[in-house]
Amino acid sequence: MGQLHELGFYTLAGAPKSPREAIDEVRDAEALGLGSAFVSERWNVKEACALSGAVGAVSTRLGIATAATNHNTRHPAVTASFATTMHRLTGGRFALGLGRGIDVLFRAFGIPRITNAQVEDFVGLLRRLWRGETVLGHDGPAGKWPVLRLDPDFREDIPLLWTAFGPNSLALGGRLFDAVVLHTFFSDETLVRCVRAVKRAAEEAGRDPASVRVWSCYATVGDHLPEPLRLKKTVGRLATYLHGYGDLLVRTNGWDPKALERFRADPFVAGFRGAFDQVATTEELERVAALLPREWLASAATGSPEQCARRVLGQLELGADAVILHGATPAELAPVIAAYRALRPVGRFERYPANPGGRLLVI
């Protein structure tokens, strides 16, 4: 069974009971032929370095990427060493994915807010360290370090991936990174606009736009799953995003901000504590669903497995280079993958490497 390098999944989607669940997910993913496993990070039992190592150890074909960790939570030598270790452990299947993080959480934890200038400075340091350079007296936006050094014999070529939301982040991804991951629940119009923004920024920076792979992150929740689980993965997940950074998501999609105000003003929503997709009951999620405009929830692959597969293929036809089937485990995605294989364009993705940020192969 051929690998579908244009498709990926998030391991440990949602709130897993144990990080060991990732091991079976990875084995299921390879059996299905999924192309890449993306590792998100939550500061509980989803630490990105440990999970990436586990995924790398139990896989042989899957591409692997953090999507995402933050550059300011580890020393640059530690992050650079982590990426080099994963690169060699997996035979080049690993991409280091970075992101901005969540401002409200950073403020609560006393972590400085991430800026584009910091990210650009940090990426420059990573690439210098991977080339075997010794960096002396660095004093830049990312920080100040007397000496940075890994190994003078290093000549590593490790793809870098960026999770992007707003226009400035999209532009940064296009001019600096090898791949960009978009956010879940983007409308079709938003997807098209974001892909164009990344590619345009790459071209303006003198890069080949085709060399920057843009991943749509697309909630894929078929009707073959039980309704309570579907509610958790659609209504619960979207409500969680709206609770955390609803203004940004609504503004990005051009949705009605008054609908967001009504959602937030509901007494149940206003008084809810925790993440909806983790702790809300089915009855509570049904109540929340009534508060959300139908078109907001339509930005996902739902329906029969074949309908889901067609919606996934639609993301590629709209301009995405690849699609992360978000919110479901490989076992839950199996019927959708089978339907997708029957629709997949022959020869279209043969140049895609296993690495989710790797350069297209020359055939």
C-alpha positions in Angstrom: 0.0 0.0 0.0 1.5 3.3 -1.1 2.1 6.2 1.3 -0.2 9.2 1.0 2.5 11.8 1.6 -0.1 14.6 1.0 -2.1 13.5 4.1 -1.2 13.7 7.8 -2.8 13.4 11.2 -2.3 14.7 14.7 -1.2 12.1 17.2 -2.9 12.2 20.6 -5.7 14.5 19.3 -7.7 16.1 22.1 -7.2 14.9 25.7 -5.6 11.4 25.7 -5.6 9.3 28.8 -2.0 8.2 28.3 0.7 9.3 25.9 1.2 5.6 25.1 -1.8 5.8 22.9 0.5 7.4 20.3 2.3 4.1 19.8 -0.8 2.3 18.5 -1.8 5.4 16.5 1.5 5.5 14.7 1.3 1.8 13.8 -2.2 2.2 12.6 -1.2 5.2 10.5 1.6 3.3 8.8 -0.7 0.4 8.1 -3.2 2.8 6.5 -0.5 4.6 4.5 -0.8 8.0 6.0 2.1 10.3 5.2 2.9 12.2 8.3 2.3 12.4 12.0 2.1 15.9 13.6 2.9 16.3 17.3 1.2 19.1 19.1 2.3 20.2 22.5 0.4 20.7 25.7 2.1 21.1 29.0 0.7 18.0 30.6 1.4 14.6 29.0 2.1 16.0 25.5 5.6 17.3 25.7 6.8 17.5 22.1 10.4 16.2 22.4 9.4 13.0 24.2 6.5 12.3 21.9 8.6 13.0 18.8 11.1 10.4 20.0 8.4 7.8 20.6 6.9 8.4 17.2 10.3 8.1 15.5 11.2 5.0 17.4 8.1 3.0 16.4 7.8 4.2 12.8 9.7 3.4 9.6 8.0 5.5 6.9 5.9 8.3 8.5 7.1 11.8 8.3 7.1 13.6 11.7 6.8 17.2 12.7 6.2 19.2 15.8 3.2 21.4 15.1 4.1 23.2 17.2 6.5 23.8 19.9 7.8 27.3 20.9 11.3 28.6 20.5 11.4 30.4 23.8 10.7 27.5 26.1 14.0 25.8 25.6 17.6 27.0 25.1 18.5 27.2 21.4 21.2 24.6 21.8 18.7 22.2 23.3 16.2 22.8 20.5 18.8 22.4 17.9 20.1 19.2 19.5 16.6 17.8 19.7 16.0 18.4 16.0 19.3 16.9 15.0 18.7 13.9 17.2 15.3 13.4 15.5 16.7 14.0 12.1 19.3 11.2 12.5 17.0 8.9 14.4 14.4 8.9 11.6 16.7 9.0 8.6 15.6 12.5 7.6 11.9 12.1 8.2 11.6 14.9 10.8 10.7 18.6 10.5 11.0 21.0 13.4 7.7 23.0 13.7 7.5 26.2 15.6 4.6 28.5 16.5 3.7 31.6 18.5 1.9 29.8 21.3 -1.1 31.3 23.2 -0.6 34.7 24.6 -2.9 34.3 27.6 -1.1 31.2 28.7 2.3 32.8 28.2 1.2 35.7 30.4 0.0 33.4 33.1 3.2 31.4 33.1 5.5 34.5 32.9 6.8 33.6 29.4 7.6 36.6 27.1 5.3 37.1 24.1 6.8 35.8 20.8 7.5 38.2 18.0 8.3 37.7 14.3 11.7 39.2 14.9 12.5 36.7 17.6 11.5 33.8 15.4 13.5 35.0 12.4 16.6 35.5 14.7 16.1 32.0 16.2 15.7 30.3 12.9 18.9 31.9 11.7 20.7 30.5 14.8 19.3 27.0 14.2 20.6 26.9 10.6 24.0 28.2 11.6 24.3 25.5 14.4 23.2 22.8 11.9 26.0 23.9 9.6 28.5 23.3 12.3 29.2 27.0 13.2 30.2 28.3 16.5 28.1 31.4 17.4 30.0 33.9 19.6 28.4 36.8 21.5 25.0 36.6 20.0 22.8 39.5 21.0 19.6 39.6 19.0 15.8 39.6 19.3 15.7 35.9 20.3 18.1 36.4 23.2 21.7 36.9 24.3 24.2 34.0 24.6 28.0 34.1 24.9 28.6 30.9 23.0 26.4 28.6 21.0 27.8 25.4 19.5 26.8 21.8 18.7 29.3 20.0 16.5 31.7 21.5 14.0 31.3 18.5 11.7 27.5 19.0 11.4 26.1 19.6 7.9 22.5 19.0 8.7 19.6 19.9 6.4 16.5 19.8 8.6 13.3 21.3 7.3 11.6 24.0 9.4 7.8 24.3 9.7 5.7 27.2 10.9 2.1 27.3 12.2 0.5 30.5 10.9 -2.7 32.4 11.5 -2.6 36.1 10.7 -1.2 37.9 7.7 2.2 38.7 9.3 2.7 35.1 10.3 1.7 33.8 6.9 4.3 36.2 5.3 7.0 35.0 7.7 6.2 31.4 6.8 6.5 32.1 3.1 9.8 33.9 3.3 11.6 31.8 5.9 10.2 28.3 6.4 10.0 25.1 4.4 6.4 24.4 5.2 3.4 26.2 6.8 0.5 24.7 8.8 -2.7 26.6 8.8 -5.4 26.6 11.6 -8.5 24.4 11.9 -11.9 25.7 10.9 -10.7 28.0 8.1 -13.4 28.6 5.5 -12.6 27.8 1.9 -12.1 31.5 1.1 -9.7 31.8 4.0 -7.7 28.8 2.9 -7.4 30.2 -0.6 -6.3 33.6 0.7 -3.8 32.1 3.2 -2.2 29.8 0.6 -1.8 32.8 -1.8 -0.3 34.9 1.0 2.4 32.3 1.8 3.3 31.7 -1.8 3.4 35.4 -2.6 5.7 36.1 0.3 8.0 33.2 -0.8 8.2 34.7 -4.3 8.9 38.2 -3.0 11.7 36.8 -1.0 13.3 35.3 -4.1 12.2 31.7 -3.3 10.3 29.2 -5.4 6.7 29.3 -4.1 6.3 25.6 -4.9 9.1 24.9 -2.4 7.0 26.0 0.6 4.5 23.4 1.3 1.2 24.6 2.8 -0.7 22.2 5.0 -4.5 22.7 5.5 -5.5 21.6 9.0 -8.9 20.2 8.3 -11.3 18.7 10.9 -12.3 15.4 9.5 -15.1 13.8 11.5 -17.3 11.3 9.6 -20.8 10.1 10.3 -19.4 6.6 11.0 -18.3 7.9 14.4 -20.9 8.0 17.3 -22.7 11.3 17.6 -21.4 12.2 21.1 -17.8 11.8 19.7 -18.7 13.9 16.7 -20.0 16.7 18.9 -16.8 16.7 20.9 -14.6 16.8 17.8 -16.6 19.5 16.0 -18.7 21.7 18.4 -16.4 21.1 21.3 -13.2 21.8 19.4 -14.6 25.0 17.7 -16.0 26.3 21.0 -12.7 25.7 22.7 -10.9 27.8 20.0 -13.6 30.6 20.3 -13.1 30.6 24.1 -9.4 31.0 23.7 -8.9 33.3 20.7 -12.2 33.8 19.1 -11.6 37.3 18.0 -8.6 36.2 15.8 -10.5 33.2 14.3 -13.6 35.3 13.5 -11.6 38.1 12.1 -9.5 35.8 10.0 -12.5 34.1 8.5 -14.5 37.3 8.0 -17.3 35.8 10.3 -19.9 38.0 12.0 -18.4 39.3 15.2 -21.8 39.8 16.7 -22.3 36.0 16.6 -19.2 35.7 18.7 -20.5 38.2 21.1 -23.8 36.2 21.5 -21.8 33.0 22.0 -19.7 34.6 24.7 -22.6 36.3 26.4 -24.5 33.1 26.9 -24.5 32.4 30.7 -23.4 28.8 30.3 -20.5 29.7 28.0 -19.5 32.7 30.1 -19.4 30.5 33.2 -17.7 27.4 31.7 -14.4 26.4 33.1 -12.0 24.3 31.1 -11.9 23.2 27.5 -15.3 22.3 25.9 -13.8 19.4 23.9 -12.4 17.9 27.1 -14.9 18.3 29.9 -18.3 19.3 28.4 -21.0 16.6 28.4 -23.0 15.6 25.3 -26.0 17.6 26.5 -23.8 20.6 27.2 -22.3 20.4 23.7 -25.8 20.2 22.2 -26.6 23.5 23.9 -23.4 25.0 22.6 -24.1 23.8 19.1 -27.3 25.9 19.1 -25.2 29.0 19.7 -22.8 28.5 16.7 -23.7 29.6 13.2 -24.1 26.6 10.9 -21.5 28.0 8.4 -18.9 28.1 11.1 -19.2 24.4 11.7 -19.3 23.8 7.9 -15.6 24.4 7.6 -14.9 20.7 8.2 -15.1 17.3 6.5 -18.3 15.7 7.7 -20.9 13.2 6.4 -20.2 9.8 4.9 -16.6 8.6 4.5 -16.9 9.3 0.8 -18.2 12.8 1.4 -15.4 13.4 3.9 -12.9 12.2 1.3 -14.3 14.5 -1.4 -14.1 17.5 1.1 -10.4 16.6 1.8 -9.6 16.4 -1.9 -11.4 19.8 -2.2 -8.8 21.3 0.1 -6.1 20.2 -2.4 -8.1 21.6 -5.3 -8.4 24.9 -3.6 -4.6 25.2 -3.4 -3.4 23.5 -0.3 -0.4 21.3 -1.0 -1.3 18.8 1.7 -4.0 18.2 4.4 -3.8 17.2 8.0 -6.9 15.2 8.9 -7.4 16.9 12.2 -9.3 15.7 15.3 -9.4 12.0 14.6 -7.2 9.0 15.2 -5.9 6.9 12.3 -8.3 4.1 13.3 -11.2 6.6 13.2 -10.0 7.8 9.8 -9.7 4.4 8.2 -13.0 4.5 6.2 -12.2 8.0 5.0 -8.7 6.9 3.9 -10.2 4.0 1.9 -12.6 6.3 0.2 -9.9 8.9 -0.5 -7.7 6.3 -2.3 -10.5 5.7 -4.7 -10.6 9.4 -5.6 -6.9 10.3 -5.4 -5.5 11.8 -8.6 -3.0 9.4 -10.2 0.6 10.7 -10.2 -0.2 14.1 -8.6 1.8 13.5 -5.4 4.6 11.2 -6.5 7.2 13.9 -5.9 6.3 14.4 -2.3 8.9 13.1 0.2 8.1 11.5 3.5 9.3 14.6 5.4 6.3 16.9 5.8 8.6 19.9 5.2 11.0 18.3 2.7 11.7 19.5 -0.8 9.9 17.9 -3.7 11.7 15.0 -5.2 13.2 15.2 -8.7 11.8 12.3 -10.7 
